[in-house]
Amino acid sequence: MPPWVASAPRLSSLTKGRAIERLPAVLRCRNRNATPRSLNLRVRSASTHVSPTAINLRPNIPPRNKELYNALSALGGAAETYVNISRLQLALGGLAAQDAVTRVAVLGLNSQVSASRLARLLLADPLGNEEGWEKELERADDANERAVLLKFGDENDMHRPTPLYKVLYAPSRVLRAHNLEVLVSTLNVNTANMLTIASTESSAESVLVPKLQATSARGTPVPYPVHKTLVVAEGLDSALAFGRFSSDSAEDMRNMVKVAVHLPAPQKETAVDAQAESALVDVDVGSQALASFRESVANSQIFERGWFRSGLPTLSQWLTADLQPAEPIKPAMRTLIASIADDVEAKILKEDTARLAILASVPADRETTAAITNALDVWAEKSHTELRDELDEAFSARNWHKLSWWKLFWRVDDVTMLSQEIIERRWLISAEKSSIFLAGRMAQAGFPEELPRVAVQHEIPITTTKTAPTLDNQPTNLSTEVRKSQPWSDNIATARDELIAANVPPLQALAQRLILQTMSTTSLSSALSALLWISSSCSVFEASAVAALGLTFSLRRMQKLWEGARESWQGTVREEGRRTLKATEDLVRLIVRSKEQGRIQVDEGALERRQAREAVKAVREALAQTQDREEEKN
């Protein structure tokens, strides 16, 4: 209901016969069928809506607004990361216009129907018949809701169609007198899951910058910023859910958002605080009161009691508050600009707090890093000592001597078992257990377990091209792949498996080949000795010498190759242990160093935040100057 009806003289003392005489003159002088066109009340002004795809041409800015306009433009450039561009465009558009339109949104939480009914009551003319735009709002369907933009005008006005909302022209005195546009839409959120809606933006931005979805429902929702918003909640549960949703931005929404809770009207009118952030409203009672007054002016008392019981007068006052013309800018525009500056400042403060928390944790983190580094040094020293001592003991033990060359004839099938046993039981066993303990300390201190594969590949190639023991002078390339990223505590176990797979089978194969070659050479020389003796060309002694020479040559060759292979295998096992320990140590140091560098890296956003704060200060100063000029004129 328009404010001039809400503030009309109370009619409780009127009689039905003299109701019309006691009504305000502004009501009595109007014909029920009069239109704003016939009364020459039409006022046209450009909307401040800025299309997201529009080219930003510099408009003709009124001289009184140039300083504030320039300060806001500079804020958009200096605080691009922190400012809401949609709200900034709304403010810039308002400063660039001579008489800018003020936007108000009426949003339902989950349904647009209640918002449409409330907007109709706030803008309808009780002295006129039901208009076409009222019927359009009443026909809103939950299954196919679409945002509606109410503008001053009549049904004959033409407008450019848009897929974002439906435009309805209403000959409303409220829209005309205050140069107002009302967007009727919904927040499109589930009240049961409202706590998750503000993950990427604050609740204040969600309410003050409604998202409009195109009819195709395929494009990205388009922001439609407004100067203030009336949120319509259905019942207490819905109101409580909205309260939890808006808890992070309660201060930001105090002067720009009002919540209307739809509840049954009380039997008697109660005192209401017009400055409260919420208000109780009964749309059904308000609709009945409006219908009764339109039916007959004699029902003015019924209309008065129902209208005030419904709680609509409070909302009417809030709707038009701060919209009175003022020089140089309206109070609503001033509130919007101040809100933008406050929002930017709050985001900068939040970022500064996060950076200070990181810097405050650096001394404690450095102590933790030093403790981890010392523990790593102790681990590396003990691990290298263990590798040396354990392998020395293993290669001097009885089991390893079972593989001597002269025992190979009856131990050839035990090569795999004995060599694999040395690696599994003697090769960095304690070092692996200690590395798991150290990894637990590092995880508790917040260090990652691994680095990305790219870092491992470029910084520490743990597994590089390796050459197996030179067996029979034939080097074998085993692997050229870089080990995939894995927790560093698994390096020793993985390296042990790779060592067994790469070195034990070739040793077993060499043992079998040498036995076969020795037996073949001995058999061949023995056969040749027998042939020489049978042919009677040589004596028994001479023939036996040939056999002995063949046996000696084959055994000597077997001894030389096998003992050389064993020594080479021992050296490979030792070298792979040292390489694994060095690679693991380097990887841990890289993990520690990378976290340290990430913690003490230069704050590249400090300069941007400082510039943003200066831009906010300039906006506040320009806004204060406009306020001073207004006070001087008054």
N, C-alpha and C positions, 0 to 999 in steps of 0.2 A: 504494500500500500504506500502511495506517495506520502512524503513527510508532512505535506500540508494537510492531509486528512488525519494523520496520526496526531498532529498537534492541534486539531480543531477543538472548539469548546466542547466539553462533556455534555451529553444529551440526556443525562439521567433525569433531569427536571423538566424535560419537554413533554408536551402532550402530542398525541398523534396529529391533531388538527393544526398545530402551529409549528410542526417540525420543519417545514420548508422555510418559514419566515425566519427561524432562528439559526438556519445553516449559514456558514460563512458566505460572504458576498461572492467570493470567487466561484462557489458552487452554484449559487442561484442565478448568476448572470450567464451561465453556459447553457446552451441548448443540448439536450441529451444526444442528439445526432450530429452535433457540430464536430468538425474535423480540424486538425491543426492547419490544413491547407486553407480552409475558409477563414480561419482566424489569423492567417498570415504569421504563423508561429514557427515556420520551418527555418531551421538553421543548419547549414551544411558545413562540415569540416572534414579534413582529411584524417583517415584512420592512421594510427601510429604503427599499424602492423607492417613489419619489414619482412618480406619474403626471404627465405634462406638462400634463394638463388639470385636475388636481385643484385645488380651492380651498385656498389657503394659510391654514388656520385655525391659530391659535397653540395648540400642544399643551401638555400638562402636563409641563413640563420638570423633571427632577430638580434639586433645589437645588444640587447639586455642579457641575452643568453650565451653570447659568444665565449666569454671567459670560462663559464661552467662547461660549455660544450667542448671546448678545446681540452680542458682538464680531464673530462671523461674519455675523450678520444685517446689522450695520452695514457690513461689508465688501461685501456684496452690493449695498447701495444706493450706497455711495461709489465703488466700483470696478466698476460695472456693465459698462463697456466692456472691462475687462481680465479679469474673473473668468469662469471656466467655470461657468455656472449649474447644469448637471447635477451636477457634482462638488460644488458648494456645497450643493445640495439633499441629496445623499447624506450629507454631513457633518452638516448640520442635523438630518436625520432620525435619524442615529446618536446625536447628543447628546440628542435629545428622548425616546429610548426608554430603558427601564430596562436592557434587555439586547439591544442592537441586533444584527441579523444582519450578519455579515461576508460580503461578496461577493468571489468570486474568479472570474476568467474564464480559461478554457482555450481559446485561439484558434488555429486553423490558419491558415496564411498564405493558402492558396488552396483548401484542402479541409478540410471538417469531419470527415472520416473519421478522420484521424490524431489529431485533438483528442479525438474521442469515445472512441477506443480507449485513449488515455492517461488520460482522466478515469475510465474504468471501472477501470483497474488501480489508480489512486490511492485509489479509494473502496470497492472490492470487499472483502468479508470472505472471507479464504482458508479459514476453518473452516466456512463455509456453502456451500450449493449455489448454483448460478448463479441469480440473481434475475431477475425480469421486466424490471426497469429496465436490467439489463445487456444483455439481448437486444434491447431497444429501441435502445440505443446502437449495438450491433453491426449493426443493420439500417439504419444511416444510408446514404443513397444520394446520390451526387454529383449526380445529375440533379434531385433535389428536396430539397436540404438545407434544414433549418429549425433555428433556434437551439433549444437544449434547456436548461432550468433544472432542476438537480438540487437537491431539497430533502429534508430529513429526514422520514421517514414510511414508510408502506407503501402497497400498491396500492389499499387500501380508502379512502384519504383522497380527499376531493373538493376540487376547486379551481375557481375561476372561470376559464373559458377566456379566452385572449387570443390575438389574431392575430399577436403579435410572437414568441412562443416557445412551445414545448411543455413542460409541466411534468411531470417524473417524480419520484415520491416514492421515495426509497431508504432502507432501514433501515441506514444506514451509521453506524458508531460515530464516524467522523471528523466527519461532519456534525452529529451530536448533541452530541458532546463540545465542539466549538468553535463551536456555533451558526453554522454555515457554509452558504452557498448557492454552488453552482458553476454558472456559465453556460458552456455549450459552444457555440461558434460559430466564425465565421471573420472575418478582417479584410476579406474581399471585395476584395482588391487583387491585381493582376497583378505578380508579382515582377519581371518584366522592365520594368515601368513604375513602380516604387515611388517613384522620385525625384520624380514629379509629384503624388503623392497628398497632400502636405502643403502645398498652395498656400494653403489657407484656414485651416488649423489645424496645430499642431505634431504631430509623430509621437507624442509622449507622450499628447496628447489623443486621437489616433486609437486608441491601444492601450488606454488606461485608460478610455475612454468608447466602447465598441463601438457601432456603429450597427446596429439591428435593423430589418429590413424586414418590413412586414406581408405576410400571405399574398396580399393582393390585388395587391401589387407596384405600386400606383399612388400610394400616399401617400408623404410624406417620411419617410426613415429616422428612427427614434426613438432618441435616445441612451440607453444603459443604463450608467451609471457603476459602476465596481467599485473595490474597495480595492487590489487588485493583480491582475496578469495573468501567465499562463504562456503564452508563444507557442511553438507547435510548428512547427518548420521541417523540411522533408523534404530532407535532404542538405545538402552544403556550399554549393552554388549558392544555394539558398533562404536559407540562413543569412547568406551574404555580402550578398544583396540586402536582407535585413532590416537588416543592419548599416548599409548605405548609407542606407536609409530613415530609420533612427533616429539618424543622426549629429547632427542638430540638437538633440536632446534627450537626449543620453546621460546627463548628470548627473541630469536630472529622473527618469529611468527606473531609476536604479541600484538603489534600495531597493524598488521596487514592481513591477518587471518582470523576469522570468527567461525565458531562451530555452532550450528543449529541442530539441536537434538530433538528429533520428532518423538514426542511423548503425549499421552492424553492430557488435555488441558485441565487445569484445576477448576473446581466449581466456583471459586471466587477469585477475582483478580488479585494478584500479589505484586508487591513492589519488586522492581527489576532494576539491577544496576546496568545502565547503558554502556558502561566502560568494561564490563566483564568480557572475558574471552569466549564465553559460551552463553547460549541462550536456549530456553525451552520453547518449542513451537509445536502447535497442533495444526497441521495443514488442513485437516478435515473440518475443524471448527472454523478456520478462516475462510474456507471455500463456501461453507454454509452461510456465513455472515455476508459475504460478498453477493451470493445469489439472492439472499433475502432483500438486500438494499436495492439491487437491480430490479427486483420484482416490484418493489414499491418504496418510495421515499418515506412512506409512513412507517416503514420498519426500521427507522433510523436507530431507535433504542436497542432493538434486537441486534442490529449491525454493530452498534457501539460496544455492547457487552461481549458479543462473540469475537469481535476484532481484537479487543484488548485482552480477552482471555486466551486467544490463540498465540499471543506473544509476538505478533507481527510488527507492531509499532517499533519495538526495539531494533528489529532487523532493518526496518525502513530508515531509521535514523542512522544506523551504521552504514547502510548502502550509500547514502549521500553525504556522509561526513567527510570532511577534508576535500570536497569537490567544488567548493565555492570559488569563483574566479578570484585570483590574487596576482599581484605584480611582484616579481616577474614571473613566478611559476606557482602552480597550485600546490597546496599542502600535500596532496597525494603524490605528486611528482617529486616533491622534496623528500618525502618518506622513502620513495623508491630509490632515489640516488643515495640517500644515507644508508639504506639497507645494502645496496651494492658495495659501498665502501666498507661497511661493517663485515660483510661476508668475505671480502678479499682479505681484510685485516685478520679475521679469525683463521682463515686457511694459512696465511703466512705464519701466524703465531703457532699453529699446530705443527707446521713444518720445522720451525725453529726449535720447538720443544723436542721433536724427534731427534734433531741433530744434536742438541745438548745432551740428551740421554745417551747417545752414542759416544760423544766425547767424554762424558762422565764415567763411562764404563771402560775407557782405554787403560787407566792405570791398573785396575784389577785384572784386565785381560792380559796386560803385559806380564804381570806376575805369573799368571797361569801359563802363558806362552813360555816363559823362562823355565818354569817347572817341567813342562812337557819336553822342552829341548834338552834339559839336563837328564831326564829319564831316558830320552832317546840315545844320548851319548853313552850312558851306562849300558843300555841294551845292546848297542852296536859293539861295544868293547867285549862284553861277555859273550856275545854271539860269535865273534871272530875267534875268541879263545876256545870256545866250545867246538867250533868247526875243526880247528887244528888238533886239539887233543883227542877228540872222539875218532877222527879219521886216522890219526896215528895209531891209536889203540886197535882200531878195526883192521888196518892193513898189516899189523904185526901179530894178529891173533891167529889161532890155529885154523879156523875155518878158511881164512884167505889163503893160507899155505896149502890147504887141500887142493888148491887149483894150481899148484906148481906144474911146470911143464911135463915133468916125468910121471906125475900122477894123472895127467890129463886122459890117459887111455881108459881108465876106469872111473874118472870123475867128469867126463865130458857132459853127461846129462845133468850134473849139479851146478853148472856154470850160472844158469839163470837164477836158480834158487839162492845160491850163496851171494852173488853180486847184488841181487835185489834186496836181500836181507840186510846187507851193509847200508844201503841207501835208506831203507825204511826205518831202521833202528838206530842208525848212527848219524844221520845227516840232518843237522839243525833241529833236533827234536825239542830241546829246551828253548831254543830261540823262537820256535813257532809258538810255544805256550806263552812265553813272555810277551810276544808281539800281540797276542790276543788280550792279555791283561793291559798292555799299554794302549791298545785301541779302545778298550773300555774307558780308561781315564780320559782319553781325548774326546770320546763321544760325550762323556759327562761334562766336559769343559766346552762343548759346543762346536768342536771341530768336525768337519765332514769325514765320512769314511773313505771317500774316493774323490777323484777329480774327473772331469769330463774326458772322454776318450781323446779329444783333440789335444788337451793339455798333456796327457800321458804320452801321446805319440810324439809331440814336439819337444817336450821337456825331458821326459825320462822313458826312453824306449826299453822297457823292462826285458822283453824278449826280442833279440835281434837275430840276424843271420848267424847261425851257429854251425860249427863243423865238428862232426863226430870224431872219435879217436881214429887216427890213421891206421886202419887195419889193412894189411897187405898193400900199403902205399896207395890206397884208393880213398880219397876224402869224399865224404857223403854229406851233401847239404840237406839238413833236416827241416828247417823252418825259416821262412822269411817274413812271417806275419807278426804284426805288433799285437801284443796281448790286449784284449778288450778291457775296458774300464771295469774294475772290480774293487771291492774293499781291500785296502792295502794289507790287512792282516791275513788275507788268503794267499798272498804272494808266495810264501814259502811252500805251502801245501801244493799249490799249482805248479811251482817250479820242480818240486820233487816228482810229481807225476810225469811231467815232461822229461825230466832227466832219466827216469826209468824207461819210458817209452822210446827215448832217442838213443840210449847208450847200452842198455842190457841186451836187446836182440842182436845188434851187430857183434857184440863180444861172444855170444853163444854161437852165432853163425861162423865166426872165425875159428873157434875151437873145433867145431865139427869139420870144417874145411881142412884144418891142419892135420887132424887125425887121418882123414881120408887121404890127403896128399902123402903123409908119412908112410902109411900102409901101402899106398900104391908104389911109391919109390922103392921101398924095401922089397916088396914082392917082385918088382921088375928086376932089381939087381940080383936077387936070389935066383930067379929064372935064368938070367944071363949067366950066372956062375955055374949052374947045372949044365947048361948047354955047352959051355966051354970044357967042362970036365968030361962030358959024354963024347965030345968030339975028339978026345984024347990029345988035343993040341996043347993043353995046359995040364999041369999037375994039380993034385987036390989042393995043395997049398995056394997055388996061384989062383985057382978058381974060387977058393974061399976068400981070398983077398978082395976079389971083385965084389962079393956079397957083403963083406965087412965094410968096404968103401961106400957102397950104396946105403947101408944102414947108418953109418956114421954121418953121411951127408944129410940124410933125411931127418935124423934126430937133431943134428946141429941147426938145421934150418928151422925145424919146429921150435926148438928152444929159443932161438933168436927172435923169431916172429912173435911167439906167444908171450915171452917175458917183456918184449917191447910194447906189445899191446896192453899188457897188464899195467905197466908203468904209465903208459899214455892214458889209460882209463882212470887210474888213480889221480893223475894230474887234472883230468877233465872234471872228475867229481869234486876235487878241491876248488878248482877255478869256478865252476858253476855255483858252488856254495858262496864263494867270495862275491861273485857278480850278483847273486840274488840278495845277499845282505846289503851290498852297496846300493842296488837299485831300490830296495825297500826303504833304506835310510833316506835316500834322495827324495823318494816320493813323499815320505812323511814330512821332511823339511819343506818341500814344495807346498804341501797342504797347510802347514803352519804359516809359511810365508805369504801364501795367497790370502789367507784370512786376515793376517796382520795388515797387508796392503789394502784390503777392502775396508778395514776398520779405520785406517788413518788416512784414507785417500782425501784429496782436497775437495772441499764442499763447493762444487761448481755452481750450485744454485744460490749461494750466498749473495752474489752480485745481483742476480735477478730479484731476489727477495728484497734487497735494499732498494733497488729501483722501484719495485712495486710499492713499497712503503712510502717512498717519496711521492709517487703518483697519487696514492690515497690521501696523503697530506695535502697535496695540491687541490684535489677534489673537495676536501673538507673546507679548505680556506675559501675556495670559490663559492661554495654553498653558503658559508657564513657571510660572505660579502653580499650575496643576494638578500640574505635575511636582514642585514644591516640597512641596505637600501630601502627595503620594504618598511622597516621600522621608521626610518627617517621620513618617508612619505606620509606615514600615518601620524 
